[in-house]
Amino acid sequence: MLDFFRNHKRLMMLMLILVIVPGLGFVGIQGFRGFFDESANVASVNGHKIARAEFDNAVRRQLDQARQILGARFDSKMFDTPERRRELLDNLIQQRALADEAQREHLSASDDAVRRALLADPVITSLRKPDGTIDVERYKEMLAMQGMTPEQYDERVRYGLSMDQIPDSIQATAFTPKSLAEHLAKVVEQQRSVQALVLRASDYASKVQVSDAQLAAFYDAHQSEFSKPPTATIQYVVFSPTTLGLSANPTETDAKKYYDDNIARFATPREVRVSQILIPSPSGAKPADDAAAKKAAEDVLAQVKAHPGQFAQIAQKESKDSGSAAKGGDLGWSTGNVITGDKAFDAAALALKKKGDVSDVVRSAFGYHVIMLTDEKPTVTKPFADVKDQIEKELKAQLAAKAFSDGSEAFTSLVYEQAKSLQPAADKFKLSVQTATISNKPTPTLPPDSPLNNPKFLAAVFTDDSVKARNNTQAIDVGNNMLISAHVTAYQAATTPPLASIKDAVRSRYIAEQSAELARKDGAAKLAELQKSKSTAGFAAETKFSRTDSQGAPPAVLTAIFKVDPSKLPAYVGVDLGAAGYGIYRVNAVLPGAPVDPARLAAAQQQIAQISAQAEMQAYVDALLARSKIKFYGSLDSKQSGGTE
């Protein structure tokens, strides 16, 4: 066979051309190259790829969550780091490995489990209509905005439930002995009696002598700290449902049609108040016992029909439901389709039409019931005039969301193609062109969620293409369904003020640094002296510290105090307090903490069990990863991955 190939090279080349060229025509040169190109992926687990787009979306979600939690304290530099990116990729790899394991073990979730998970979701619960059912159309619209169908979302939930079975089963077995919890609780509550002697940096300021030469040298060494960042005056447009909503104006006809199509949303549901008499007969009761219970219920029904005005008295005498019998069988007011949760009972109760109606004997999972409708509040529908403004507001939001979804790609293309001005994009989408002056760092006076403070946006503004060529930035996705593009109209490069103009500020910085250094030197010498003399001179009154009560001391102080060997007291420790100076702490005694009450002890035991469960789960994941085939592709850098925020 090999000889045939070798002796018929021209024929084999022709055959290869006949095979490969049509393939190139079918998928394209770029597609053929992409077959071997892994730049679109960041990793693979057992052959299953983790796409770069999936990774970027995960980074973006993490940043958005941190922004929502921290508010004004949010700083993207704390979260968008190489270390955190690698941690996030490790998490995605773990999830993919767990998914493979769940599939290998044939784990799945039943339709009923998926249904319960969906109904427990607060977002879906908010879509309930007055009659208690889920507004399916709104549910579909909500998913459509995320690019999913209900079937796809069901499968996503099923997938998550399947994966959760492994960690849930491992963590459910975690156990912590009470003795361990008691020991750790005692350690946490333990107190240490301490005296402090603080050498404050401010007390040394008068001892710092500074010459012009020293000031100049300090200025030269710290010029970057005194420099003014570059600034740019920009025009910008924001493309979001909010800005698009300014031009979305649904008509009254639209609102009326929506009202008519969704009339149930604007109806106050019927409320009923029922009373019951229960003759118990569990589902597993013997036939003879069940027949006796049914006969007793029928006798009670006969009494009620003979004396309907005495239902409460009969219930107090005959009903075996401890919760309602004493109240004459009253179950209180109920709204919607659920009264007790038992389908047979609820259906019979809701079928009663007017006050005083009595049901036949009803079989439930608990036994036999006789039910009376004692009061009702009929359904009331709000008139269109009362809800018109609300409907128009909702329609306006829906139109804006659809306009954002439909127009995002066109907006992105337009600001790129018409690179010398934002006006074409503003005119097409009826957006306002705004102006601002910004630096390449977030502006503290702006709201923390301002798109002008977005690091990715700032990086785009201060590129050569924006500053020198004066082209529009690309449409930057800053999260929360918002795109922004800017055009630089003026630019001021970074400058460092001359020493003469900021001499006082430089002198203050120099004196502060030198004062702290003098305090550290004196503190170290003083500490060495005290460790020999064991003196208490100059120390403040005793203070009791515990691991849960630092008395306002910095964490470094608390750590140093509790590192002291209790068998070698009194002991002295020194702590560098930075710009504040230097602290010396005399640890005099170790004191037992207050007894831990049973509730706190139980909580501590549970917390330790959770930590143990996490450790066991991590050990399982480590073993799982060790036997998985994992490959990495390319860099996780935000520039190469298309940006993260």
Buried (B, 14 or more C-beta within 10 A) or exposed (E): EEEEEEEEEEEEEEEEEEEEEEEEEEEEEEEBEEEEEBEEBBBBBBEEBBEBEEBBEBBBEBBBEBBEEEEEEBBBEEBBEEEBBEEBBBEBBBBBBBBBBBEEEEBBBEEEBBEEBBEEEEEBEEBEBBBEEBBEEBBBBBBBBEEBEBEEBBEEBBBBBBBBBBBEEBBEEBEBEEEBBBEBBEEBBBBBBBBBBBBBBBBBBEEBEEEEEBBEEBBEEBEEEBEEEBBBEBBBBBBBBBBBBEEBEBEEEBBEBBBEEBEBBBBEBBBBBBBBBBBBBEEEBEEEEBEBBBEBBBEBBEBBEEEEEBBBEBBBEBBBBEEBBEBBBBBEEBBBBEBBEBEEBBEBBBEBEEEEBBBEBBBBEBBBBBBBBBEBEEEEBBEBEEBBEBBBEBBBBBBBBBBBBEBBEEBBEBBBEBBEBBBBBBEEBEBEBBEBEBBBEBBEEEEBBBBBBBBBBBBBBBBEBBBEEBBBBBBBBBBEBBBBBBBBEEBEEEEEBEBEEBBEEBBEBBBBBBBBBBBBEBBBEBBEEBEEEEEEEEBEEEBEBBBEBEEEBBEEBBEBBBEBEEEEBBBBBBBBBEEBBBBBBBBBEBEEBEEBEEEBBEBBBEEBBEEBBBEBBEEBBEEBBEEBEBBBBBEBEBEEBEBBB
